[in-house]
Amino acid sequence: MKTLTMHPQTGMYPQHGCGQCHKPLNADGGHPAELYAGTYTGLCYACEQGTAYRTHVNAFSGAETWSHPPHCPSWRRDRETFLYFTGCEHCSHGRIMIYRAGPHGGSYPKQCESCSQKHYRHPHIADTIAKQKAYWESGTKLKKRLSDEWVRACKSAGLEPDTTEPEARALGESYIAQYNDWLVAHPCPTELTA
């Protein structure tokens, strides 16, 4: 994927094709928001506002990921994604609209809880999430232990444990290397979206 560079004075990206239909963005000059960095989505207005469509089916749970047009494009222009199971009677392709008016704010979409729970309770998905949680907890404990060891090493050497101090930073290199070695030896479980 090509990296786009915004023009520093105008905040505009160079003209390129829509990520879906490949039509040049702002081709007529009347849709600058398609290329402006603050409102850029990579899609032309037609594709951004197009009808909902399925983008993926999870091989494990069978959940479908559906892309919906933004519910309030003047607030946020990104398409919104929701999980859905065929036949769900509670939602429209994973999305439920919560309607509010007056002092309670505007309406907003919400993920269908029935579809979400069915996906996340699937044995493979739940197991992978549990493994990911255990992985991050292990990594956090290791970081804390290595950080505490570094602080003790700095104090033993008569240094303040401050990463802006070259000597203290040099002492920390071995602890950083230990953590990086752990990351390489223990990759995070990622089998959620096959």
Secondary structure, DSSP 8 states (H G I E B T S, - for coil): -------TTT-B----B-TTT--BTTTTSS-GGGTBTTT--SS-HHHHSS--EEEEE-TTT--EEEEE--S-TTT--S-EEEEE-TT-SS-BTTEEEE---GGG---EEEE-HHHHHHHHTSHHHHHHHHHHHHHHHHHHHHHHHHHHHHHHHHHHTT----TTSHHHHHHHHHHHHHHHHHHHHS----TT--
